[in-house]
Amino acid sequence: AVIISSDTIKVTLSKPVAFDELTIRSENYSLRYADSGGTVNKVPVFVKYYDPKTLILKFDLLDFEKEYTLRFEKLRDYSGRDAGAAAAGANTIIVTMGKR
């Protein structure tokens, strides 16, 4: 996951995911960061399915000084199988700066 503008994160996946309601639902994703001793979660304004391995997540505003972690609840492959369980911690991605 890479911050590509002041409000956008590009997520490049290692495996293709299906274009379905779960993939594009904003509530499926949360951007986490530390703030004043606690953890803040931001939900994207919208999610764009760019291609089977690329998602674009738009937020209200990103602070380039913060360290972000992106989490998703579930993603499905083309066969309809879940890619993993968020509760197990498998669905967490460190967000970096820059363009890919």
N, CA, C and O atoms as a printed pandas DataFrame, in Angstrom:
     atom_number atom_name residue_name chain_id  residue_number  x_coord  y_coord  z_coord
0              1         N          ALA        A               1    0.855   -1.175    0.000
1              2        CA          ALA        A               1    0.000    0.000    0.000
2              3         C          ALA        A               1    0.897    1.233    0.000
3              4         O          ALA        A               1    1.812    1.358    0.814
4              5         N          VAL        A               2    0.614    2.137   -0.932
5              6        CA          VAL        A               2    1.443    3.323   -1.129
6              7         C          VAL        A               2    0.562    4.566   -1.180
7              8         O          VAL        A               2   -0.452    4.590   -1.878
8              9         N          ILE        A               3    0.960    5.601   -0.432
9             10        CA          ILE        A               3    0.282    6.898   -0.518
10            11         C          ILE        A               3    0.728    7.544   -1.820
11            12         O          ILE        A               3    1.921    7.759   -2.036
12            13         N          ILE        A               4   -0.241    7.859   -2.697
13            14        CA          ILE        A               4    0.103    8.447   -3.993
14            15         C          ILE        A               4   -0.356    9.897   -4.135
15            16         O          ILE        A               4   -0.042   10.551   -5.130
16            17         N          SER        A               5   -1.097   10.404   -3.148
17            18        CA          SER        A               5   -1.473   11.817   -3.128
18            19         C          SER        A               5   -1.921   12.167   -1.708
19            20         O          SER        A               5   -1.861   11.325   -0.812
20            21         N          SER        A               6   -2.358   13.380   -1.507
21            22        CA          SER        A               6   -2.729   13.836   -0.161
22            23         C          SER        A               6   -3.982   13.167    0.383
23            24         O          SER        A               6   -4.321   13.342    1.553
24            25         N          ASP        A               7   -4.677   12.397   -0.462
25            26        CA          ASP        A               7   -5.898   11.736    0.002
26            27         C          ASP        A               7   -6.107   10.336   -0.575
27            28         O          ASP        A               7   -7.189    9.767   -0.432
28            29         N          THR        A               8   -5.075    9.770   -1.233
29            30        CA          THR        A               8   -5.264    8.515   -1.957
30            31         C          THR        A               8   -4.174    7.497   -1.657
31            32         O          THR        A               8   -2.992    7.830   -1.569
32            33         N          ILE        A               9   -4.604    6.242   -1.500
33            34        CA          ILE        A               9   -3.685    5.121   -1.302
34            35         C          ILE        A               9   -3.932    4.101   -2.396
35            36         O          ILE        A               9   -5.071    3.728   -2.675
36            37         N          LYS        A              10   -2.845    3.655   -3.012
37            38        CA          LYS        A              10   -2.909    2.601   -4.016
38            39         C          LYS        A              10   -2.495    1.296   -3.338
39            40         O          LYS        A              10   -1.433    1.220   -2.720
40            41         N          VAL        A              11   -3.340    0.274   -3.459
41            42        CA          VAL        A              11   -3.059   -1.028   -2.861
42            43         C          VAL        A              11   -2.792   -2.012   -3.995
43            44         O          VAL        A              11   -3.654   -2.250   -4.840
44            45         N          THR        A              12   -1.586   -2.583   -4.002
45            46        CA          THR        A              12   -1.226   -3.598   -4.981
46            47         C          THR        A              12   -1.209   -4.942   -4.266
47            48         O          THR        A              12   -0.446   -5.144   -3.321
48            49         N          LEU        A              13   -2.046   -5.848   -4.719
49            50        CA          LEU        A              13   -2.205   -7.153   -4.074
50            51         C          LEU        A              13   -1.323   -8.202   -4.742
51            52         O          LEU        A              13   -1.001   -8.089   -5.925
52            53         N          SER        A              14   -0.939   -9.214   -3.986
53            54        CA          SER        A              14   -0.096  -10.279   -4.534
54            55         C          SER        A              14   -0.904  -11.295   -5.330
55            56         O          SER        A              14   -0.353  -12.006   -6.170
56            57         N          LYS        A              15   -2.213  -11.368   -5.071
57            58        CA          LYS        A              15   -3.096  -12.287   -5.786
58            59         C          LYS        A              15   -4.318  -11.516   -6.264
59            60         O          LYS        A              15   -4.726  -10.544   -5.628
60            61         N          PRO        A              16   -4.904  -11.940   -7.374
61            62        CA          PRO        A              16   -6.102  -11.246   -7.861
62            63         C          PRO        A              16   -7.306  -11.454   -6.944
63            64         O          PRO        A              16   -7.481  -12.517   -6.348
64            65         N          VAL        A              17   -8.120  -10.424   -6.851
65            66        CA          VAL        A              17   -9.361  -10.502   -6.083
66            67         C          VAL        A              17  -10.538  -10.274   -7.021
67            68         O          VAL        A              17  -10.406   -9.652   -8.075
68            69         N          ALA        A              18  -11.677  -10.784   -6.616
69            70        CA          ALA        A              18  -12.888  -10.664   -7.419
70            71         C          ALA        A              18  -13.472   -9.260   -7.308
71            72         O          ALA        A              18  -13.347   -8.598   -6.278
72            73         N          PHE        A              19  -14.106   -8.823   -8.378
73            74        CA          PHE        A              19  -14.839   -7.562   -8.363
74            75         C          PHE        A              19  -16.227   -7.876   -7.838
75            76         O          PHE        A              19  -17.101   -8.324   -8.581
76            77         N          ASP        A              20  -16.421   -7.635   -6.538
77            78        CA          ASP        A              20  -17.729   -7.880   -5.930
78            79         C          ASP        A              20  -18.012   -6.807   -4.885
79            80         O          ASP        A              20  -17.173   -5.943   -4.626
80            81         N          GLU        A              21  -19.188   -6.869   -4.295
81            82        CA          GLU        A              21  -19.615   -5.863   -3.325
82            83         C          GLU        A              21  -18.654   -5.753   -2.144
83            84         O          GLU        A              21  -18.376   -4.648   -1.677
84            85         N          LEU        A              22  -18.153   -6.863   -1.665
85            86        CA          LEU        A              22  -17.231   -6.871   -0.536
86            87         C          LEU        A              22  -15.954   -6.090   -0.854
87            88         O          LEU        A              22  -15.467   -5.333   -0.014
88            89         N          THR        A              23  -15.416   -6.266   -2.041
89            90        CA          THR        A              23  -14.170   -5.612   -2.436
90            91         C          THR        A              23  -14.309   -4.101   -2.489
91            92         O          THR        A              23  -13.386   -3.392   -2.089
92            93         N          ILE        A              24  -15.417   -3.595   -2.963
93            94        CA          ILE        A              24  -15.557   -2.144   -3.143
94            95         C          ILE        A              24  -16.295   -1.451   -1.995
95            96         O          ILE        A              24  -16.486   -0.236   -2.042
96            97         N          ARG        A              25  -16.707   -2.182   -0.985
97            98        CA          ARG        A              25  -17.408   -1.577    0.149
98            99         C          ARG        A              25  -16.398   -0.860    1.065
99           100         O          ARG        A              25  -15.469   -1.489    1.570
100          101         N          SER        A              26  -16.574    0.422    1.274
101          102        CA          SER        A              26  -15.655    1.229    2.095
102          103         C          SER        A              26  -15.485    0.680    3.504
103          104         O          SER        A              26  -14.389    0.718    4.063
104          105         N          GLU        A              27  -16.567    0.173    4.075
105          106        CA          GLU        A              27  -16.532   -0.321    5.450
106          107         C          GLU        A              27  -15.658   -1.560    5.607
107          108         O          GLU        A              27  -15.379   -1.978    6.731
108          109         N          ASN        A              28  -15.227   -2.145    4.511
109          110        CA          ASN        A              28  -14.352   -3.317    4.546
110          111         C          ASN        A              28  -12.916   -2.932    4.909
111          112         O          ASN        A              28  -12.109   -3.797    5.249
112          113         N          TYR        A              29  -12.597   -1.640    4.839
113          114        CA          TYR        A              29  -11.223   -1.155    5.033
114          115         C          TYR        A              29  -11.152   -0.152    6.176
115          116         O          TYR        A              29  -12.103    0.587    6.427
116          117         N          SER        A              30  -10.015   -0.135    6.865
117          118        CA          SER        A              30   -9.756    0.915    7.851
118          119         C          SER        A              30   -8.282    1.253    7.834
119          120         O          SER        A              30   -7.422    0.376    7.741
120          121         N          LEU        A              31   -8.011    2.533    7.925
121          122        CA          LEU        A              31   -6.649    3.044    7.983
122          123         C          LEU        A              31   -6.384    3.407    9.430
123          124         O          LEU        A              31   -7.089    4.241    9.998
124          125         N          ARG        A              32   -5.382    2.795   10.035
125          126        CA          ARG        A              32   -5.115    2.988   11.457
126          127         C          ARG        A              32   -3.819    3.758   11.667
127          128         O          ARG        A              32   -2.837    3.591   10.943
128          129         N          TYR        A              33   -3.858    4.617   12.700
129          130        CA          TYR        A              33   -2.647    5.337   13.092
130          131         C          TYR        A              33   -2.762    5.750   14.547
131          132         O          TYR        A              33   -3.860    5.846   15.095
132          133         N          ALA        A              34   -1.609    5.995   15.167
133          134        CA          ALA        A              34   -1.564    6.415   16.566
134          135         C          ALA        A              34   -1.757    7.929   16.648
135          136         O          ALA        A              34   -1.226    8.687   15.837
136          137         N          ASP        A              35   -2.533    8.345   17.653
137          138        CA          ASP        A              35   -2.770    9.772   17.850
138          139         C          ASP        A              35   -3.093   10.015   19.313
139          140         O          ASP        A              35   -4.068    9.472   19.832
140          141         N          SER        A              36   -2.294   10.818   19.976
141          142        CA          SER        A              36   -2.503   11.186   21.380
142          143         C          SER        A              36   -2.658    9.965   22.287
143          144         O          SER        A              36   -3.529    9.929   23.156
144          145         N          GLY        A              37   -1.808    8.975   22.074
145          146        CA          GLY        A              37   -1.820    7.798   22.932
146          147         C          GLY        A              37   -2.862    6.757   22.591
147          148         O          GLY        A              37   -2.913    5.710   23.236
148          149         N          GLY        A              38   -3.700    7.013   21.593
149          150        CA          GLY        A              38   -4.724    6.054   21.198
150          151         C          GLY        A              38   -4.576    5.676   19.734
151          152         O          GLY        A              38   -3.657    6.127   19.051
152          153         N          THR        A              39   -5.478    4.855   19.273
153          154        CA          THR        A              39   -5.480    4.445   17.872
154          155         C          THR        A              39   -6.707    5.015   17.177
155          156         O          THR        A              39   -7.828    4.916   17.678
156          157         N          VAL        A              40   -6.474    5.610   16.020
157          158        CA          VAL        A              40   -7.558    6.199   15.229
158          159         C          VAL        A              40   -7.774    5.332   13.999
159          160         O          VAL        A              40   -6.815    4.879   13.374
160          161         N          ASN        A              41   -9.028    5.105   13.654
161          162        CA          ASN        A              41   -9.395    4.366   12.446
162          163         C          ASN        A              41  -10.106    5.305   11.484
163          164         O          ASN        A              41  -11.051    5.996   11.866
164          165         N          LYS        A              42   -9.653    5.330   10.240
165          166        CA          LYS        A              42  -10.314    6.105    9.189
166          167         C          LYS        A              42  -10.856    5.130    8.158
167          168         O          LYS        A              42  -10.184    4.169    7.785
168          169         N          VAL        A              43  -12.064    5.382    7.704
169          170        CA          VAL        A              43  -12.679    4.581    6.648
170          171         C          VAL        A              43  -12.576    5.385    5.354
171          172         O          VAL        A              43  -12.800    6.596    5.370
172          173         N          PRO        A              44  -12.245    4.744    4.238
173          174        CA          PRO        A              44  -12.154    5.505    2.987
174          175         C          PRO        A              44  -13.494    6.087    2.553
175          176         O          PRO        A              44  -14.557    5.542    2.851
176          177         N          VAL        A              45  -13.415    7.197    1.847
177          178        CA          VAL        A              45  -14.604    7.831    1.273
178          179         C          VAL        A              45  -15.165    6.918    0.179
179          180         O          VAL        A              45  -16.379    6.747    0.069
180          181         N          PHE        A              46  -14.282    6.338   -0.622
181          182        CA          PHE        A              46  -14.703    5.330   -1.602
182          183         C          PHE        A              46  -13.525    4.445   -1.978
183          184         O          PHE        A              46  -12.365    4.782   -1.743
184          185         N          VAL        A              47  -13.862    3.299   -2.570
185          186        CA          VAL        A              47  -12.870    2.331   -3.022
186          187         C          VAL        A              47  -13.103    2.095   -4.506
187          188         O          VAL        A              47  -14.229    1.833   -4.929
188          189         N          LYS        A              48  -12.044    2.188   -5.291
189          190        CA          LYS        A              48  -12.133    1.911   -6.727
190          191         C          LYS        A              48  -11.378    0.622   -7.035
191          192         O          LYS        A              48  -10.207    0.477   -6.686
192          193         N          TYR        A              49  -12.050   -0.291   -7.680
193          194        CA          TYR        A              49  -11.439   -1.524   -8.173
194          195         C          TYR        A              49  -10.808   -1.175   -9.508
195          196         O          TYR        A              49  -11.508   -1.052  -10.513
196          197         N          TYR        A              50   -9.492   -1.014   -9.528
197          198        CA          TYR        A              50   -8.797   -0.613  -10.750
198          199         C          TYR        A              50   -8.573   -1.806  -11.677
199          200         O          TYR        A              50   -8.864   -1.747  -12.872
200          201         N          ASP        A              51   -8.051   -2.887  -11.100
201          202        CA          ASP        A              51   -7.895   -4.155  -11.812
202          203         C          ASP        A              51   -7.811   -5.254  -10.757
203          204         O          ASP        A              51   -7.828   -4.945   -9.566
204          205         N          PRO        A              52   -7.719   -6.534  -11.150
205          206        CA          PRO        A              52   -7.775   -7.614  -10.157
206          207         C          PRO        A              52   -6.696   -7.571   -9.063
207          208         O          PRO        A              52   -6.863   -8.189   -8.012
208          209         N          LYS        A              53   -5.605   -6.855   -9.300
209          210        CA          LYS        A              53   -4.553   -6.767   -8.289
210          211         C          LYS        A              53   -4.342   -5.352   -7.755
211          212         O          LYS        A              53   -3.403   -5.116   -6.994
212          213         N          THR        A              54   -5.203   -4.408   -8.142
213          214        CA          THR        A              54   -5.010   -3.013   -7.725
214          215         C          THR        A              54   -6.310   -2.387   -7.256
215          216         O          THR        A              54   -7.325   -2.422   -7.952
216          217         N          LEU        A              55   -6.261   -1.811   -6.055
217          218        CA          LEU        A              55   -7.385   -1.060   -5.500
218          219         C          LEU        A              55   -6.905    0.355   -5.208
219          220         O          LEU        A              55   -5.757    0.558   -4.815
220          221         N          ILE        A              56   -7.783    1.332   -5.401
221          222        CA          ILE        A              56   -7.500    2.728   -5.075
222          223         C          ILE        A              56   -8.461    3.133   -3.969
223          224         O          ILE        A              56   -9.678    3.040   -4.130
224          225         N          LEU        A              57   -7.908    3.585   -2.836
225          226        CA          LEU        A              57   -8.723    4.002   -1.695
226          227         C          LEU        A              57   -8.574    5.506   -1.509
227          228         O          LEU        A              57   -7.461    6.017   -1.382
228          229         N          LYS        A              58   -9.687    6.200   -1.495
229          230        CA          LYS        A              58   -9.695    7.658   -1.350
230          231         C          LYS        A              58  -10.162    8.000    0.064
231          232         O          LYS        A              58  -11.181    7.490    0.530
232          233         N          PHE        A              59   -9.408    8.867    0.740
233          234        CA          PHE        A              59   -9.727    9.317    2.099
234          235         C          PHE        A              59   -9.962   10.818    2.086
235          236         O          PHE        A              59   -9.767   11.473    1.062
236          237         N          ASP        A              60  -10.384   11.368    3.229
237          238        CA          ASP        A              60  -10.600   12.808    3.292
238          239         C          ASP        A              60   -9.277   13.566    3.225
239          240         O          ASP        A              60   -9.169   14.539    2.479
240          241         N          LEU        A              61   -8.283   13.150    3.978
241          242        CA          LEU        A              61   -6.971   13.792    3.983
242          243         C          LEU        A              61   -5.998   12.883    4.704
243          244         O          LEU        A              61   -6.343   12.292    5.728
244          245         N          LEU        A              62   -4.790   12.764    4.184
245          246        CA          LEU        A              62   -3.758   11.955    4.816
246          247         C          LEU        A              62   -2.639   12.868    5.292
247          248         O          LEU        A              62   -2.285   13.835    4.617
248          249         N          ASP        A              63   -2.093   12.561    6.439
249          250        CA          ASP        A              63   -0.987   13.317    7.013
250          251         C          ASP        A              63    0.302   12.559    6.698
251          252         O          ASP        A              63    0.488   11.435    7.164
252          253         N          PHE        A              64    1.183   13.159    5.919
253          254        CA          PHE        A              64    2.408   12.488    5.496
254          255         C          PHE        A              64    3.364   12.194    6.655
255          256         O          PHE        A              64    4.303   11.416    6.491
256          257         N          GLU        A              65    3.143   12.795    7.806
257          258        CA          GLU        A              65    3.996   12.580    8.973
258          259         C          GLU        A              65    3.573   11.373    9.806
259          260         O          GLU        A              65    4.326   10.932   10.674
260          261         N          LYS        A              66    2.403   10.845    9.562
261          262        CA          LYS        A              66    1.890    9.720   10.354
262          263         C          LYS        A              66    2.276    8.384    9.727
263          264         O          LYS        A              66    2.470    8.276    8.517
264          265         N          GLU        A              67    2.381    7.375   10.581
265          266        CA          GLU        A              67    2.614    6.007   10.120
266          267         C          GLU        A              67    1.270    5.295   10.092
267          268         O          GLU        A              67    0.604    5.164   11.119
268          269         N          TYR        A              68    0.882    4.840    8.920
269          270        CA          TYR        A              68   -0.420    4.220    8.731
270          271         C          TYR        A              68   -0.299    2.712    8.521
271          272         O          TYR        A              68    0.682    2.206    7.975
272          273         N          THR        A              69   -1.332    2.025    8.975
273          274        CA          THR        A              69   -1.509    0.609    8.685
274          275         C          THR        A              69   -2.911    0.449    8.105
275          276         O          THR        A              69   -3.887    0.941    8.671
276          277         N          LEU        A              70   -2.999   -0.241    6.978
277          278        CA          LEU        A              70   -4.282   -0.478    6.339
278          279         C          LEU        A              70   -4.748   -1.884    6.696
279          280         O          LEU        A              70   -3.978   -2.843    6.652
280          281         N          ARG        A              71   -6.010   -1.982    7.045
281          282        CA          ARG        A              71   -6.586   -3.286    7.394
282          283         C          ARG        A              71   -7.867   -3.479    6.597
283          284         O          ARG        A              71   -8.636   -2.539    6.399
284          285         N          PHE        A              72   -8.085   -4.703    6.145
285          286        CA          PHE        A              72   -9.343   -5.028    5.490
286          287         C          PHE        A              72   -9.929   -6.247    6.172
287          288         O          PHE        A              72   -9.200   -7.105    6.670
288          289         N          GLU        A              73  -11.249   -6.319    6.191
289          290        CA          GLU        A              73  -11.934   -7.430    6.846
290          291         C          GLU        A              73  -11.800   -8.714    6.043
291          292         O          GLU        A              73  -11.349   -9.732    6.567
292          293         N          LYS        A              74  -12.190   -8.670    4.765
293          294        CA          LYS        A              74  -12.112   -9.840    3.895
294          295         C          LYS        A              74  -11.975   -9.406    2.452
295          296         O          LYS        A              74  -12.458   -8.345    2.054
296          297         N          LEU        A              75  -11.315  -10.236    1.683
297          298        CA          LEU        A              75  -11.311  -10.121    0.235
298          299         C          LEU        A              75  -11.553  -11.518   -0.312
299          300         O          LEU        A              75  -11.204  -12.513    0.324
300          301         N          ARG        A              76  -12.147  -11.586   -1.489
301          302        CA          ARG        A              76  -12.441  -12.891   -2.087
302          303         C          ARG        A              76  -11.702  -13.043   -3.408
303          304         O          ARG        A              76  -11.519  -12.082   -4.156
304          305         N          ASP        A              77  -11.280  -14.282   -3.676
305          306        CA          ASP        A              77  -10.697  -14.556   -4.981
306          307         C          ASP        A              77  -11.820  -14.869   -5.974
307          308         O          ASP        A              77  -12.998  -14.810   -5.623
308          309         N          TYR        A              78  -11.451  -15.199   -7.203
309          310        CA          TYR        A              78  -12.461  -15.427   -8.238
310          311         C          TYR        A              78  -13.369  -16.618   -7.959
311          312         O          TYR        A              78  -14.494  -16.671   -8.455
312          313         N          SER        A              79  -12.888  -17.567   -7.174
313          314        CA          SER        A              79  -13.713  -18.735   -6.864
314          315         C          SER        A              79  -14.702  -18.455   -5.738
315          316         O          SER        A              79  -15.553  -19.290   -5.433
316          317         N          GLY        A              80  -14.591  -17.272   -5.116
317          318        CA          GLY        A              80  -15.487  -16.919   -4.022
318          319         C          GLY        A              80  -14.930  -17.260   -2.649
319          320         O          GLY        A              80  -15.595  -17.040   -1.637
320          321         N          ARG        A              81  -13.708  -17.798   -2.607
321          322        CA          ARG        A              81  -13.088  -18.126   -1.321
322          323         C          ARG        A              81  -12.524  -16.867   -0.667
323          324         O          ARG        A              81  -12.007  -15.977   -1.342
324          325         N          ASP        A              82  -12.632  -16.810    0.655
325          326        CA          ASP        A              82  -12.081  -15.682    1.403
326          327         C          ASP        A              82  -10.561  -15.738    1.395
327          328         O          ASP        A              82   -9.969  -16.817    1.402
328          329         N          ALA        A              83   -9.937  -14.569    1.381
329          330        CA          ALA        A              83   -8.483  -14.481    1.356
330          331         C          ALA        A              83   -7.877  -14.603    2.746
331          332         O          ALA        A              83   -6.656  -14.715    2.859
332          333         N          GLY        A              84   -8.668  -14.586    3.800
333          334        CA          GLY        A              84   -8.159  -14.684    5.156
334          335         C          GLY        A              84   -9.067  -13.984    6.132
335          336         O          GLY        A              84  -10.049  -13.352    5.742
336          337         N          ALA        A              85   -8.740  -14.096    7.401
337          338        CA          ALA        A              85   -9.557  -13.489    8.451
338          339         C          ALA        A              85   -8.808  -12.337    9.099
339          340         O          ALA        A              85   -7.657  -12.491    9.508
340          341         N          ALA        A              86   -9.455  -11.187    9.192
341          342        CA          ALA        A              86   -8.826  -10.016    9.791
342          343         C          ALA        A              86   -8.501  -10.248   11.256
343          344         O          ALA        A              86   -7.511   -9.716   11.758
344          345         N          ALA        A              87   -9.300  -11.016   11.937
345          346        CA          ALA        A              87   -9.063  -11.279   13.354
346          347         C          ALA        A              87   -7.741  -11.987   13.574
347          348         O          ALA        A              87   -7.140  -11.857   14.640
348          349         N          ALA        A              88   -7.281  -12.733   12.585
349          350        CA          ALA        A              88   -6.012  -13.451   12.693
350          351         C          ALA        A              88   -4.826  -12.542   12.391
351          352         O          ALA        A              88   -3.677  -12.962   12.529
352          353         N          GLY        A              89   -5.092  -11.293   11.976
353          354        CA          GLY        A              89   -4.020  -10.347   11.688
354          355         C          GLY        A              89   -3.413  -10.501   10.310
355          356         O          GLY        A              89   -2.445   -9.814    9.983
356          357         N          ALA        A              90   -3.957  -11.380    9.503
357          358        CA          ALA        A              90   -3.413  -11.634    8.172
358          359         C          ALA        A              90   -3.733  -10.521    7.185
359          360         O          ALA        A              90   -3.104  -10.439    6.130
360          361         N          ASN        A              91   -4.681   -9.678    7.498
361          362        CA          ASN        A              91   -5.147   -8.672    6.548
362          363         C          ASN        A              91   -4.703   -7.266    6.928
363          364         O          ASN        A              91   -5.494   -6.323    6.896
364          365         N          THR        A              92   -3.446   -7.139    7.283
365          366        CA          THR        A              92   -2.887   -5.852    7.666
366          367         C          THR        A              92   -1.720   -5.523    6.741
367          368         O          THR        A              92   -0.842   -6.355    6.510
368          369         N          ILE        A              93   -1.721   -4.303    6.216
369          370        CA          ILE        A              93   -0.703   -3.865    5.267
370          371         C          ILE        A              93   -0.087   -2.563    5.771
371          372         O          ILE        A              93   -0.812   -1.638    6.135
372          373         N          ILE        A              94    1.238   -2.482    5.796
373          374        CA          ILE        A              94    1.927   -1.240    6.149
374          375         C          ILE        A              94    1.855   -0.304    4.948
375          376         O          ILE        A              94    2.101   -0.720    3.816
376          377         N          VAL        A              95    1.520    0.951    5.194
377          378        CA          VAL        A              95    1.400    1.944    4.136
378          379         C          VAL        A              95    2.707    2.722    4.043
379          380         O          VAL        A              95    3.237    3.183    5.054
380          381         N          THR        A              96    3.227    2.867    2.814
381          382        CA          THR        A              96    4.462    3.612    2.603
382          383         C          THR        A              96    4.168    4.865    1.788
383          384         O          THR        A              96    3.068    5.029    1.260
384          385         N          MET        A              97    5.150    5.737    1.690
385          386        CA          MET        A              97    5.038    6.959    0.894
386          387         C          MET        A              97    5.620    6.728   -0.485
387          388         O          MET        A              97    6.481    5.868   -0.671
388          389         N          GLY        A              98    5.148    7.495   -1.446
389          390        CA          GLY        A              98    5.748    7.464   -2.767
390          391         C          GLY        A              98    4.867    6.805   -3.795
391          392         O          GLY        A              98    3.766    6.338   -3.502
392          393         N          LYS        A              99    5.389    6.778   -5.026
393          394        CA          LYS        A              99    4.637    6.199   -6.134
394          395         C          LYS        A              99    5.297    4.912   -6.562
395          396         O          LYS        A              99    6.515    4.751   -6.490
396          397         N          ARG        A             100    4.452    3.996   -7.013
397          398        CA          ARG        A             100    4.946    2.731   -7.577
398          399         C          ARG        A             100    4.480    2.608   -8.974
399          400         O          ARG        A             100    4.781    1.617   -9.640
